[in-house]
Amino acid sequence: MKRISSAAYAIIAISTGTLVLLGYFLPQVAPFQMILLDWAVILSGFAVFVGVGNLFSVHYTKIRTRSKGYLYSFATLISMLTILLLGFVGALGFSVFTEVENVLLNGIMIPVEISLMAVLAVTLVYSSIRLLRDRVNVKSIVFILTVLFILLGAASSPWINALPFLGNFRLIISQVFATGGARGILIGVALGALMTGLRIFFGADRPYGGK
């Protein structure tokens, strides 16, 4: 029985993938493709809803049992319910609640994100210093010099502004080498996703079967 159900799941997955792919090349299949994509969007929305419900359940359980860190769970639930309420009320056309939501976003979320980015920069410098202390070689020295150079350049240091060639060198590092590395990572992620999709498409991997 398990083999029959596993084979049925594989047939459904492969057939669905085939229809979606053919919809990009055959106009006759495009209506079926749009139906399947709409189903995927609806299921994704329900998955997000289930995730929010699970988040609420986990933090509510911590608050009810007074587990360690339940105050953070309480703050998380209050923030989540407040944003949801403001979002629903703002969708009804009440501009006052929309302004309150914008104040919370600009006064809390954005400063917190900026603070996290600042902590990330400090952590990067500290990790670079530890790397230089534990393993001194050309690569580690070049790495820490590059980090310091980019950070000082991003802060608009006067000595970089006074020397135009240093500013141009910083732009080359940030816009050529860094962009090339980021694109290489994205290409690797895309190839990995493509291979995973092909393995699921041909039935080599069957995550829908619990394996």
ABEGO torsion letter per residue (X at the ends): XAAAAAAAAAAAAAAAAAAAAAAAABAAAAAAAAAAAAAAAAAAAAAAAAAAAAAAAAAAAAAAAGBBGAAAAAAAAAAAAAAAAAAAAAAAGBAAAAAAAAAAAAAAAAAAAAAAAAAAAAAAAAAAAAAAAABBBAAAAAAAAAAAAAAAAAAGBAAAAABAAAAAAAAAAAAAAAAAAAAAAAAAAAAAAAAAAAAAAAGABBAAAGX
